[in-house]
Each structure stands twice: as C-alpha cells, then as structure tokens.
Amino acid sequence: MDSLQKDIDDRANLTLSNKFELLLFRLGAAAQNEKSELFGINVFKLREIMPMTTLTKAAGMKSPLLGMANIRGQIIPVIDLAAVAGCTPTAGLNLLLVTEYARNTQAFAIESVDNIVRLDWSQVHAADTRVSNRNVTSIALLNNDENRDEMALVLDVEQILYDIIPSARNVKNEPIAARSFDFKPGSLAIVAEDSRVARAMLDQGLKAMGIPALMFNNGLAAWEKIKQMAEEAKAAGESIHDKISLVLTDLEMPEMDGFTLTRNIKADRQLKNIPVVIHSSLSGSANEDHVRKVGANGYVAKFEVNELSQVIHQVLEQAVRNEAG
C-alpha cells in the first residue's frame, strides 16, 4: 500500500516540475505507408485500460463512433481512434482507453499499448506547422531526438470530441450571463491553449464577455510575451495591470505546461499580482490541489462558459481590491 501511494504521489508531483507521463499506443498502419505510428495520451486523462468489450450500436450511428459500452454501470460512447487518425489496424481494435475529459467519460478503441514514458514538456512541440492532421496537437520527442522512430503524435482529444460528439459543441450556443468585468482599458488577457478548437471557444467566449485577448498555442510563447509586456510597462512607468488584465491557461501544453507558467508568474515580483485562471480538461481534486500549490487565482474545468465567466469576474474584482489595498 505504501508503494502504491508513493507511486501516486510521484506521478502527481510531476505536474509541479513541468513533467508528465505519456501513454504510448498504436492504431495500425497509416494510410500513406505501412508504418505503424506511435501515438500518445497523458496518463492523467486515463481512468483505465481494458480489453474490448461488447458494444451496442444505435440506429444511425456512423464511424468513427463504434457504439456504446456499459462499463461498470456507466453507458459511454466508444470512438474508433484508428479511423479518426486515418490508420488501419493490422491486429484489430483490441483495447479501450477509458478517459475522463472535459466533464465527460468516453472510450477510445486502439490496437495496442506500447509503454508509459516520463517526459518534460520541453520535449513536446506544437504540431501546427509540422503535421497537417487537424487531430494532432503536438509531437513528443521521446529521446530529444528528431529521429521519427523516437517520436509520438499527441492527439487533440478536444478537437476529436468536438467533431464527433454533438454535446461537446453545446458550449458554442450557450448564452453567457451578463456581467461587468473590472479591468483597465487597453489591457489584454493572455491565453495559453494548445487545442485549436479550445482556442476558438475561448476566443468566442472572451469576446462575448468584452475581454480583448491574445492567443498562444503553448505556455512558453505566452510566457515570453508576458515578459516582453512587463518590460514595456516598466520602461513606460506603467503598472503591469495597464498591459495585462489576466492570464488564462490550459495545463497540458507543448514547451511549457500551465503549472510552470503559473509558477513563473507568481514567482516574479512585477507579475505576481496578475490574476491567473487555469482552464483545463484535467478535472478532479488532485489537479485542483496542484492549482492552489502554484498560486493560481481560479480553476475551471472545460467547457462551462458561464463558470469561466463567473471565475474571471471574481478574480478581476479581487485583483482590483488588492491593488487598491
């Protein structure tokens, strides 16, 4: 029992050092060649890995939805991840990755599991300019090597769910409660989010709130911009709040994760009072504990736009009170 608890604690503490664990798996041969690519998913998203089970297919259900599975009394959708990625399984879809993601539970059918590796987020690079597949969000260099045999493609699960499951798109049409947001005219929200669909949703939500924002697809790019704006504010004799109203960050991101970004901000004397809200699909009490440890001002699990609006409203009001005090 002590060994099990130590393993859990070690895994949780990875998030406080810009590290994470990636489950490596295979989906079969890609359409353009016979090579079986490696794919990856953050272990924190996994509830369990189990053998393929009996599926019930509803009328009108089409690929890549395979059907519904009864897993421990919960009926969840099963998605053919090989079909999504354009791969052909050579040994069949043998396993299910049961995931908890953005307040929903779903299973992804895969061919096989390879390994679990511990990586630094600096080994993960945004795929926007390197991979044409819209469902790939980043590339993990498993040995800090450009050799493709040592790389894994990290799938954009948010994009996949948005494309396949209608309920994942409900946030788009959800009305936002009217609120006034207390921030200085001309200041911007800095948003760090690696998922394209999540960035689009956040951009739309912030515009509806009347909060201007700059979007970045990884934590490192956001951090470099924050430092640049801090230097500009200092040179002009301005407060950092004249430049930045808040920082809204995902947790899992290439180059630098949201925990490290938040910790960097809170450790800097000039930046520490910038409100930071973490907006993540990694829900649960363990992650909320980590959020408190790094000093974030708020946490919202994706994608509840009114909860996000409420938290932003609260942290901006608190920031104004702190500055006045």
Buried (B, 14 or more C-beta within 10 A) or exposed (E): EEEEEEEEEEBBEBBBEBBBBBBBBBBBBBEEEEEBBBBBBBBBBBBEBBEBEEBEEEEEEEEBBBBBBEBEEEEBBBBBBBBBBBBBBEEEBEBBBBBBBBEBBBBBBBBBBBEEBEBBBBBBBBBBEEBEBEBBBBBBBBEEEEEEEEBBBBBBBBBBBBBBBEEBBEBEEEEBEEBEBEBBEEBBBBBBBBBBBBBBBBBBBBEEBEBBBBBBBBBBBBBBBBBEBBEEBEEEEBBBBBBBBBBBBBBBBBBBBBBBBBBBBBEBEBBEBBBBBBBBBBBEEBBBEBBEBBEBBBBBBBBBBBBBBBBBBBBBBBBBEEEEE
